[in-house]
Amino acid sequence: MTRGTSVALLVNQWDLAIPVVTSREGAVLDAVLRWSEQFIEQPHEVFGGLPVCPFARAARLKQTIRFEIRPFALDDPLEFHGDIMALVREFADQVQPLGPLRPCL
């Protein structure tokens, strides 16, 4: 992968976030949404028949997922003060730990 390749960084937001999409970004966004619908939201035997992420479907349908599509290269050192790491820190500052989750039986 070379510099200029786009990827999506998913950041769950509590506010509605509607992405601005170009055709290249749209292809990335479509691929991530397909992956969520076809894998993340589907029941999986490893999780006792629960989805990989039980919150993903509702968040997708309510459009409460913030999509950040940024250019980067695989050899990018992900510098602490760089754009992507700043997004990770912003997300970490907003998230409250849920504690252990147990399925309701």
PyMOL commands that set and color helices and strands:
alter all, ss='L'
color gray80, all
select helices_A, chain A and resi 23-40+45-47+56-61+83-94
alter helices_A, ss='H'
color red, helices_A
select strands_A, chain A and resi 5-12+43-44+50-51+65-72
alter strands_A, ss='S'
color yellow, strands_A
deselect
rebuild
show_as cartoon
